[in-house]
Amino acid sequence: MFSLTTCEEGIVMVRCLLLGLVLLASTVSAQNEVFRAWSVRLSAQAGVYQDTDNLFGQSKVSRAFIDPPPAPGNPARVRLIFAHGGSVDVRAFSRARTRWEFTVETDVEDTDVVLRWENVAKVPRHVNLRLLDVETGRRLWMRTAPSYTFRSGRGVTRRQFVVEMDTDAQLPLRITQIKAQQTRGGAISLQFVLSKAASTRVQVLSAGGKPVREIERAASRSAGLQSVQWDGRDASGAALPAGAYLIEVTAVTDELEQTRAVVPIVLKR
């Protein structure tokens, strides 16, 4: 186990309670975002059992703490273990891509195992963290998804994960150049541009924000210019009265990165 303390001078203290070790990592000024020490706390929960004292991150120096094995006759029902066998994996600063490998294991059978992370919002903006489930190959952005769930099997379940860090500038999911106009036939033509492939939901709202029609749900779209048509009718097929409406577009990637855009439209009859 460990505790974290931030001193007035900007020193981050990581104290390993099991081993009695103390790690001091000096942070630099907020102006030097690239070399600011950071950490993310990981926890794993299976039913009523949980392991909450796990930490990965970056600092001026690399530190890895190895935990003692569970006491005989009192095994942990769920554990999160980094590749080196401990609960803390703090790496030295690097501009290269970095990976933290860890395993979640539990003997709680046939239950949802929830992996959660904290403090991601405090990670420097240039650091992109992505979780990989090695078994399924699924990846998700840790800034936009607060947790990940998998199902345990019979006996002891061991699931391997990797946190991938990429400091390269990546194109975020964006909806741009959104516009809507009524055609001569009375239909509404909606156009927008996606910065990357995503699943989209398009719905029509009243001027007060109440949903009146869902045009599409979970439509798979590639990056680029998109076009959607709306016939000016509500969910029951009745023609909506003339007036002001909003068209809302929500986009979600496979890695759970999400964004939304809204455009007003005046329906004429």
C-alpha positions as CSV (number, residue, x, y, z in Angstrom):
1,M,0.0,0.0,0.0
2,F,1.1,3.6,-0.4
3,S,0.0,7.1,0.2
4,L,0.5,10.3,-1.8
5,T,1.3,13.7,-0.4
6,T,1.9,16.9,-2.3
7,C,4.0,19.4,-0.4
8,E,3.8,23.2,-0.8
9,E,7.1,23.2,-2.7
10,G,5.6,21.0,-5.4
11,I,7.2,17.7,-4.2
12,V,5.2,14.6,-4.7
13,M,5.8,12.0,-2.0
14,V,4.9,8.3,-2.7
15,R,5.1,6.3,0.5
16,C,5.1,2.5,0.2
17,L,3.5,1.4,3.5
18,L,4.3,-2.2,3.1
19,L,8.0,-1.8,2.6
20,G,8.5,1.5,4.5
21,L,10.0,3.1,1.4
22,V,9.7,6.7,0.5
23,L,10.0,8.1,-3.0
24,L,10.6,11.8,-3.5
25,A,10.1,13.1,-7.0
26,S,10.6,16.8,-7.7
27,T,8.1,18.4,-10.0
28,V,8.9,21.4,-12.1
29,S,7.0,24.5,-12.7
30,A,3.6,24.4,-14.4
31,Q,5.2,26.2,-17.3
32,N,7.2,23.1,-18.1
33,E,4.3,20.8,-18.8
34,V,6.5,18.2,-20.6
35,F,8.5,17.3,-17.5
36,R,5.8,17.6,-14.8
37,A,5.5,14.4,-12.7
38,W,2.2,12.7,-12.9
39,S,0.5,9.5,-11.6
40,V,-2.7,7.6,-12.1
41,R,-4.2,5.3,-9.5
42,L,-5.6,2.0,-10.6
43,S,-8.1,-0.2,-8.8
44,A,-9.7,-3.5,-9.5
45,Q,-13.0,-4.7,-8.0
46,A,-14.7,-8.2,-8.1
47,G,-18.0,-8.2,-6.2
48,V,-17.3,-6.8,-2.7
49,Y,-13.5,-7.4,-3.0
50,Q,-11.2,-4.7,-4.3
51,D,-7.5,-3.8,-4.7
52,T,-7.2,0.0,-4.7
53,D,-3.5,0.7,-4.0
54,N,-1.9,0.7,-7.4
55,L,-0.1,3.5,-9.2
56,F,1.7,4.2,-12.5
57,G,3.1,7.4,-13.9
58,Q,6.3,9.3,-14.7
59,S,8.8,11.3,-12.7
60,K,12.4,12.3,-12.9
61,V,13.5,8.9,-11.7
62,S,12.1,5.4,-12.2
63,R,10.8,3.5,-9.2
64,A,9.2,0.1,-9.0
65,F,8.0,-1.4,-5.6
66,I,7.7,-5.1,-5.2
67,D,5.0,-6.2,-2.7
68,P,5.4,-9.1,-0.4
69,P,3.1,-12.1,-1.2
70,P,-0.2,-12.5,0.5
71,A,-0.1,-14.0,3.9
72,P,-0.7,-17.8,4.0
73,G,-4.3,-18.7,4.6
74,N,-5.4,-15.1,3.7
75,P,-5.1,-14.8,-0.1
76,A,-6.3,-11.7,-1.8
77,R,-9.6,-12.3,-3.7
78,V,-8.7,-9.8,-6.4
79,R,-5.2,-8.3,-7.2
80,L,-3.7,-5.9,-9.7
81,I,-0.1,-6.6,-10.3
82,F,2.4,-4.8,-12.5
83,A,4.8,-6.9,-14.7
84,H,7.6,-6.5,-12.1
85,G,5.4,-8.0,-9.4
86,G,4.5,-4.9,-7.5
87,S,1.8,-2.2,-7.1
88,V,3.8,0.9,-8.1
89,D,5.4,1.4,-11.5
90,V,6.8,5.0,-11.9
91,R,8.9,5.5,-15.0
92,A,11.6,8.1,-15.7
93,F,10.5,10.8,-18.1
94,S,10.7,9.9,-21.8
95,R,9.4,11.3,-25.1
96,A,9.3,7.8,-26.5
97,R,6.2,5.6,-26.4
98,T,5.9,3.9,-23.0
99,R,4.0,0.8,-21.9
100,W,2.9,-0.3,-18.5
101,E,1.9,-4.0,-18.3
102,F,-0.2,-5.4,-15.5
103,T,-2.4,-8.4,-14.7
104,V,-5.7,-8.5,-12.8
105,E,-6.4,-11.8,-11.2
106,T,-9.3,-13.0,-9.1
107,D,-10.7,-16.2,-7.7
108,V,-14.2,-14.7,-7.5
109,E,-16.1,-16.7,-10.1
110,D,-18.6,-15.6,-12.7
111,T,-18.8,-11.9,-11.8
112,D,-18.1,-8.6,-13.3
113,V,-14.5,-7.4,-12.6
114,V,-14.3,-3.6,-12.9
115,L,-11.0,-1.8,-13.6
116,R,-11.1,1.9,-12.6
117,W,-8.6,4.7,-12.8
118,E,-8.3,8.1,-11.1
119,N,-6.4,11.4,-11.6
120,V,-6.3,11.1,-15.4
121,A,-7.6,14.7,-15.7
122,K,-4.4,15.8,-14.0
123,V,-2.1,14.1,-16.4
124,P,-0.2,16.5,-18.7
125,R,-2.2,17.4,-21.8
126,H,0.4,16.1,-24.2
127,V,0.2,12.6,-22.6
128,N,-2.3,10.3,-24.3
129,L,-3.1,7.1,-22.3
130,R,-4.8,4.2,-23.9
131,L,-5.9,0.9,-22.2
132,L,-5.4,-2.4,-24.1
133,D,-7.2,-5.6,-23.1
134,V,-4.7,-8.1,-24.4
135,E,-7.2,-10.9,-24.5
136,T,-9.8,-9.1,-26.6
137,G,-7.6,-6.6,-28.3
138,R,-10.0,-3.8,-27.3
139,R,-8.5,-0.3,-26.7
140,L,-10.0,2.7,-25.1
141,W,-8.9,6.2,-24.2
142,M,-8.5,6.6,-20.5
143,R,-9.4,10.3,-20.5
144,T,-12.9,9.7,-21.8
145,A,-13.8,6.3,-20.2
146,P,-13.7,6.0,-16.4
147,S,-13.6,2.2,-16.2
148,Y,-13.4,-1.1,-18.0
149,T,-15.4,-4.2,-17.1
150,F,-14.8,-7.9,-18.0
151,R,-16.3,-11.1,-16.7
152,S,-14.4,-13.6,-14.6
153,G,-14.7,-17.3,-15.4
154,R,-14.4,-20.5,-13.3
155,G,-11.5,-21.0,-11.0
156,V,-8.8,-18.2,-11.0
157,T,-9.1,-15.6,-13.8
158,R,-6.1,-13.8,-15.0
159,R,-6.5,-10.9,-17.4
160,Q,-3.5,-9.0,-18.9
161,F,-3.7,-5.3,-19.7
162,V,-1.3,-2.7,-21.1
163,V,-1.5,1.1,-20.7
164,E,0.0,2.6,-23.8
165,M,1.4,6.2,-23.6
166,D,1.9,8.2,-26.7
167,T,3.1,11.8,-26.6
168,D,2.8,12.3,-30.3
169,A,0.1,14.8,-31.4
170,Q,-2.9,12.8,-32.4
171,L,-5.9,14.0,-34.2
172,P,-8.8,14.2,-31.7
173,L,-12.4,13.3,-32.6
174,R,-14.1,16.4,-33.9
175,I,-17.3,17.3,-35.7
176,T,-16.8,20.4,-37.8
177,Q,-18.4,22.3,-40.7
178,I,-21.8,21.3,-39.5
179,K,-24.7,22.9,-41.4
180,A,-28.4,22.2,-42.1
181,Q,-30.6,23.7,-44.7
182,Q,-34.1,23.0,-46.1
183,T,-34.3,21.8,-49.7
184,R,-36.9,22.7,-52.2
185,G,-38.8,19.5,-51.5
186,G,-39.2,20.4,-47.8
187,A,-36.6,17.9,-46.4
188,I,-33.7,19.0,-44.3
189,S,-30.2,18.3,-45.6
190,L,-27.5,18.0,-42.8
191,Q,-23.8,17.9,-43.5
192,F,-20.8,17.7,-41.2
193,V,-17.2,16.5,-41.2
194,L,-15.8,13.8,-38.9
195,S,-12.1,14.0,-38.1
196,K,-11.9,10.2,-37.7
197,A,-14.1,7.1,-38.1
198,A,-16.8,6.9,-35.5
199,S,-20.3,5.7,-34.7
200,T,-22.9,8.5,-34.9
201,R,-26.3,9.4,-33.5
202,V,-28.4,12.1,-35.1
203,Q,-31.5,13.4,-33.4
204,V,-33.8,16.4,-33.8
205,L,-34.7,18.4,-30.7
206,S,-37.2,21.1,-30.0
207,A,-36.0,24.6,-29.4
208,G,-36.2,23.8,-25.7
209,G,-34.0,20.7,-26.1
210,K,-36.7,18.0,-26.0
211,P,-36.1,15.0,-28.4
212,V,-38.7,14.8,-31.2
213,R,-37.1,12.5,-33.7
214,E,-34.1,10.2,-33.8
215,I,-32.8,10.1,-37.4
216,E,-30.1,7.6,-37.0
217,R,-28.5,5.6,-34.2
218,A,-25.1,3.9,-34.1
219,A,-24.4,4.5,-37.8
220,S,-20.8,3.5,-38.7
221,R,-19.1,6.3,-40.6
222,S,-15.6,6.9,-41.8
223,A,-13.7,10.1,-41.5
224,G,-14.6,12.9,-43.9
225,L,-17.7,14.7,-45.2
226,Q,-21.0,13.2,-44.0
227,S,-24.6,13.8,-45.3
228,V,-27.9,13.0,-43.5
229,Q,-31.5,13.7,-44.6
230,W,-34.5,14.4,-42.4
231,D,-38.0,14.5,-43.8
232,G,-39.3,17.1,-41.3
233,R,-41.4,14.5,-39.4
234,D,-41.5,13.3,-35.8
235,A,-41.0,9.7,-34.6
236,S,-44.7,8.8,-35.4
237,G,-44.4,10.1,-38.9
238,A,-46.4,13.2,-38.4
239,A,-45.2,16.4,-40.0
240,L,-43.8,18.8,-37.4
241,P,-45.1,22.3,-37.3
242,A,-43.0,25.1,-38.7
243,G,-40.6,26.7,-36.3
244,A,-37.1,26.5,-34.8
245,Y,-35.5,23.1,-34.1
246,L,-32.0,21.8,-33.2
247,I,-30.2,18.9,-34.8
248,E,-27.7,17.2,-32.5
249,V,-24.9,14.9,-33.8
250,T,-23.1,12.7,-31.3
251,A,-20.0,10.7,-32.4
252,V,-18.2,7.9,-30.5
253,T,-15.1,6.0,-31.6
254,D,-14.4,2.3,-30.8
255,E,-12.0,3.6,-28.1
256,L,-14.9,5.6,-26.5
257,E,-13.7,9.0,-27.5
258,Q,-16.8,11.1,-27.8
259,T,-17.9,14.5,-29.1
260,R,-21.1,16.4,-29.9
261,A,-22.2,19.2,-32.1
262,V,-25.5,21.0,-32.5
263,V,-26.9,23.1,-35.3
264,P,-30.1,25.2,-35.4
265,I,-32.6,24.9,-38.2
266,V,-35.8,26.8,-39.0
267,L,-38.4,24.5,-40.5
268,K,-40.7,26.2,-43.0
269,R,-44.1,25.0,-44.3
